Amino acid sequence: MPISRANGLDIYYEKAGQGPPLMLIHALPFNHNLWQYQVASLSNRFTTYAVDLRGWGRSAKPRTPFTLGDMGADVMGVLEDEGVKAPVLLMGCSIGSKIALKLACERPDHISGAILIGGNSGRPDFSKRIADYRAKAGALADYHRGHLRHGVTKEWADTDLGAFLIESFVDHDGKLDAESIAQVFGAMEGSDLTEARRSCRVPVLVVNGEFDSAFKGGAETAADTPGAQRAIIQGAGHCCFIEKPDKFDAIVRDFLIEKGLWPA
């Protein structure tokens, strides 16, 4: 089981394919399997690294405060442990997009580009979500299931495929920890990239679903980030790439070809 300990915590990840490095950073409240379609479609051209963020999946569940910078260091630690030297392409959704943008702004020499799904880079208020997770610590599976549905459209979640995939992310084994989840949301809430994004020097693509809860934040991020492009996927929600994987992959491919980042 691949585990990175470069940043002092156990961070689980899965590696597939060959080619330039592509780091996949999932949204909350999912895990690395959120990228299953993209691993299947992109690992024939990239070496994909799909990571479980701290607090989620098979990674460590710290219960004391940490920062979004710490979570970014976890991501880079995976690449360090893998001996990756080439600039890495980052793809992140929700908190994953915020981590990707932060790394792109701070380490432009190490990042070849950033694809931000959702793309809200401001300072959101998660006080209710944090309080709700703490309050539901004794019945986390049911609350987790409801939160997962928030990341997609109701129409898709109610299909046989959607219901099956949503259920595959539900914590049935009690591995999630409510306090650790609260700390993850606290780290996201405590980071504001409004100023940093204005000096970002790497190619950036912001993708929003038509019904994305972060639609407005994505528009602001794209407008404020030099040279950033934005695409909208009709009929999809926050995690548009699991609802409409073919459309999403086509948008990503066209962007990477334009920027010279699509491997031959």
C-alpha positions as CSV (number, residue, x, y, z in Angstrom):
1,M,0.0,0.0,0.0
2,P,1.7,3.3,-1.1
3,I,2.1,5.7,1.8
4,S,4.0,8.9,1.8
5,R,5.5,10.1,5.2
6,A,7.5,13.0,3.8
7,N,5.5,15.5,5.7
8,G,5.3,13.6,9.0
9,L,1.8,12.0,8.4
10,D,0.7,8.9,6.6
11,I,-0.7,10.0,3.2
12,Y,-2.2,7.3,1.0
13,Y,-2.0,7.6,-2.8
14,E,-2.3,5.5,-5.9
15,K,-0.1,5.7,-8.9
16,A,-0.9,4.7,-12.5
17,G,0.3,5.0,-16.0
18,Q,3.4,6.6,-17.4
19,G,4.4,10.0,-18.8
20,P,4.6,13.5,-17.2
21,P,3.3,13.7,-13.6
22,L,-0.3,14.5,-13.0
23,M,-1.4,15.0,-9.4
24,L,-5.1,14.6,-8.6
25,I,-6.5,16.3,-5.5
26,H,-10.0,15.3,-4.5
27,A,-12.9,17.4,-3.2
28,L,-14.6,17.0,0.2
29,P,-16.2,14.7,1.3
30,F,-14.8,12.2,-1.2
31,N,-11.5,10.4,-1.5
32,H,-8.9,9.6,-4.2
33,N,-11.4,7.4,-6.0
34,L,-13.3,10.5,-7.1
35,W,-10.8,10.5,-10.0
36,Q,-11.5,7.0,-11.3
37,Y,-12.6,8.2,-14.7
38,Q,-9.7,10.5,-15.2
39,V,-7.2,7.9,-14.1
40,A,-8.7,5.6,-16.7
41,S,-8.6,8.2,-19.5
42,L,-5.4,10.0,-18.7
43,S,-3.0,7.4,-17.4
44,N,-2.1,6.4,-21.0
45,R,-0.4,9.8,-21.4
46,F,0.5,10.8,-17.8
47,T,1.7,9.2,-14.6
48,T,-1.2,9.9,-12.4
49,Y,-1.0,10.3,-8.6
50,A,-4.4,10.2,-6.8
51,V,-4.0,11.2,-3.2
52,D,-6.2,10.9,-0.1
53,L,-6.0,14.2,1.7
54,R,-5.3,14.1,5.4
55,G,-8.6,13.4,7.2
56,W,-10.0,11.3,4.4
57,G,-9.7,7.8,2.9
58,R,-6.7,5.8,4.1
59,S,-4.7,8.8,5.1
60,A,-4.0,10.0,8.7
61,K,-6.8,11.6,10.7
62,P,-5.1,14.4,12.7
63,R,-7.4,16.1,15.3
64,T,-5.4,19.2,16.0
65,P,-5.3,22.4,13.9
66,F,-3.3,22.5,10.7
67,T,-3.2,24.8,7.6
68,L,-3.9,24.5,3.9
69,G,-0.2,24.9,3.5
70,D,0.3,21.7,5.5
71,M,-2.0,19.9,3.2
72,G,-0.2,21.2,0.2
73,A,3.1,19.9,1.7
74,D,1.4,16.5,2.0
75,V,0.7,16.5,-1.8
76,M,4.3,17.6,-2.6
77,G,5.6,15.0,-0.2
78,V,4.1,12.3,-2.3
79,L,6.0,13.6,-5.4
80,E,9.2,13.9,-3.3
81,D,8.9,10.3,-2.1
82,E,8.3,9.2,-5.7
83,G,11.5,11.0,-6.8
84,V,9.5,13.2,-9.3
85,K,11.7,16.0,-10.6
86,A,9.8,17.2,-13.6
87,P,7.2,20.0,-13.3
88,V,3.8,18.5,-12.3
89,L,0.4,19.2,-13.6
90,L,-2.1,19.7,-10.8
91,M,-5.8,18.9,-11.1
92,G,-8.0,19.6,-8.0
93,C,-11.7,20.0,-7.1
94,S,-13.1,22.2,-4.4
95,I,-10.5,22.1,-1.6
96,G,-8.3,20.3,-4.1
97,S,-8.5,23.2,-6.4
98,K,-7.6,25.6,-3.6
99,I,-4.5,23.5,-2.7
100,A,-3.6,23.3,-6.4
101,L,-3.8,27.1,-6.9
102,K,-1.9,27.7,-3.7
103,L,1.0,25.5,-4.9
104,A,0.9,27.0,-8.4
105,C,1.2,30.5,-7.0
106,E,4.0,29.6,-4.6
107,R,6.0,27.1,-6.6
108,P,5.7,28.1,-10.3
109,D,9.0,26.4,-11.2
110,H,7.6,23.1,-10.0
111,I,4.1,23.3,-11.4
112,S,3.4,23.1,-15.2
113,G,-0.2,24.0,-14.9
114,A,-3.3,23.9,-12.7
115,I,-6.8,22.7,-13.6
116,L,-9.3,23.9,-11.0
117,I,-12.7,22.4,-10.7
118,G,-15.0,24.7,-8.7
119,G,-12.1,27.1,-8.3
120,N,-13.3,29.1,-5.3
121,S,-10.1,30.6,-3.9
122,G,-11.6,33.1,-1.4
123,R,-12.4,32.6,2.3
124,P,-15.7,30.6,2.7
125,D,-17.6,30.2,5.9
126,F,-17.8,26.5,6.9
127,S,-18.8,27.1,10.5
128,K,-22.2,25.3,10.1
129,R,-20.6,22.3,8.2
130,I,-17.9,22.1,11.0
131,A,-20.6,22.2,13.7
132,D,-22.7,19.6,11.9
133,Y,-19.9,17.1,11.5
134,R,-19.0,17.4,15.2
135,A,-22.7,17.0,16.1
136,K,-23.1,13.9,13.9
137,A,-19.9,12.2,15.1
138,G,-22.0,9.2,16.4
139,A,-23.9,8.8,13.1
140,L,-21.4,9.8,10.6
141,A,-22.3,7.5,7.7
142,D,-25.8,9.0,7.2
143,Y,-24.5,12.6,7.4
144,H,-21.6,11.7,5.1
145,R,-24.0,10.3,2.5
146,G,-26.0,13.5,2.5
147,H,-22.9,15.6,2.1
148,L,-21.7,13.5,-0.8
149,R,-24.9,14.2,-2.7
150,H,-24.3,17.9,-2.2
151,G,-21.3,17.6,-4.6
152,V,-23.4,16.5,-7.6
153,T,-26.8,17.3,-9.1
154,K,-29.8,15.5,-7.5
155,E,-30.8,14.2,-10.9
156,W,-27.4,12.4,-11.3
157,A,-27.3,11.2,-7.7
158,D,-30.7,9.6,-8.1
159,T,-29.7,7.5,-11.2
160,D,-28.6,3.9,-10.6
161,L,-25.0,4.8,-11.5
162,G,-25.0,7.9,-9.3
163,A,-26.5,6.2,-6.3
164,F,-24.0,3.3,-6.7
165,L,-21.0,5.7,-6.9
166,I,-22.2,7.9,-4.0
167,E,-22.6,4.8,-1.8
168,S,-19.1,3.7,-2.7
169,F,-17.8,6.8,-1.0
170,V,-19.9,6.4,2.2
171,D,-17.8,5.6,5.3
172,H,-19.4,2.3,6.4
173,D,-16.4,1.2,8.5
174,G,-16.1,4.1,10.8
175,K,-12.7,5.2,9.5
176,L,-13.6,8.8,9.2
177,D,-13.2,11.0,12.3
178,A,-15.6,14.0,12.8
179,E,-13.0,16.1,14.6
180,S,-10.4,15.5,11.9
181,I,-12.9,16.5,9.2
182,A,-13.7,19.7,11.2
183,Q,-10.0,20.5,11.1
184,V,-9.8,20.0,7.3
185,F,-12.7,22.5,6.8
186,G,-11.0,24.8,9.3
187,A,-7.8,24.8,7.2
188,M,-9.8,25.6,4.0
189,E,-11.8,28.3,5.8
190,G,-8.6,29.9,7.1
191,S,-6.9,30.3,3.7
192,D,-7.6,33.2,1.3
193,L,-5.9,33.3,-2.1
194,T,-7.6,36.4,-3.4
195,E,-4.3,38.3,-3.6
196,A,-2.0,35.4,-4.5
197,R,-4.0,34.4,-7.5
198,R,-3.4,37.8,-9.1
199,S,0.3,37.0,-9.5
200,C,0.0,33.3,-10.6
201,R,2.4,32.6,-13.5
202,V,1.3,29.1,-14.6
203,P,-1.4,28.2,-17.1
204,V,-4.8,27.9,-15.2
205,L,-8.1,26.4,-16.3
206,V,-11.2,26.8,-14.2
207,V,-14.0,24.4,-14.8
208,N,-17.5,24.8,-13.3
209,G,-20.6,22.7,-13.6
210,E,-23.7,24.7,-14.5
211,F,-25.1,24.0,-11.1
212,D,-21.8,24.2,-9.2
213,S,-22.1,25.6,-5.7
214,A,-18.8,27.3,-6.3
215,F,-19.9,28.8,-9.7
216,K,-19.5,32.4,-8.6
217,G,-16.2,31.8,-6.9
218,G,-14.9,30.0,-10.0
219,A,-15.8,33.0,-12.1
220,E,-14.0,35.4,-9.8
221,T,-10.9,33.2,-9.7
222,A,-10.8,32.9,-13.5
223,A,-11.3,36.6,-13.9
224,D,-8.6,37.5,-11.4
225,T,-5.9,35.0,-12.4
226,P,-3.6,36.2,-15.3
227,G,-4.4,34.4,-18.5
228,A,-6.8,31.9,-16.9
229,Q,-9.4,30.2,-19.0
230,R,-12.8,29.1,-17.8
231,A,-15.2,26.4,-19.1
232,I,-18.7,25.5,-18.0
233,I,-20.2,22.0,-18.3
234,Q,-24.0,22.1,-18.7
235,G,-26.2,20.0,-16.6
236,A,-23.5,19.1,-14.0
237,G,-22.8,20.1,-10.4
238,H,-19.7,20.7,-8.3
239,C,-17.9,17.5,-9.2
240,C,-18.8,17.8,-12.9
241,F,-16.0,15.4,-14.0
242,I,-17.7,12.4,-12.4
243,E,-21.1,13.4,-13.8
244,K,-19.9,14.2,-17.3
245,P,-16.4,12.6,-17.6
246,D,-16.3,12.7,-21.5
247,K,-17.1,16.3,-21.7
248,F,-14.7,17.2,-18.9
249,D,-11.9,15.2,-20.4
250,A,-12.4,16.9,-23.8
251,I,-12.1,20.3,-22.2
252,V,-9.0,19.4,-20.4
253,R,-7.4,17.8,-23.5
254,D,-8.1,20.9,-25.6
255,F,-6.6,23.2,-22.9
256,L,-3.5,21.1,-22.5
257,I,-2.9,20.9,-26.2
258,E,-3.2,24.7,-26.5
259,K,-0.7,25.1,-23.7
260,G,1.8,22.5,-25.0
261,L,1.2,20.3,-22.1
262,W,-0.5,17.3,-23.8
263,P,2.0,14.5,-24.3
264,A,2.4,13.1,-27.8
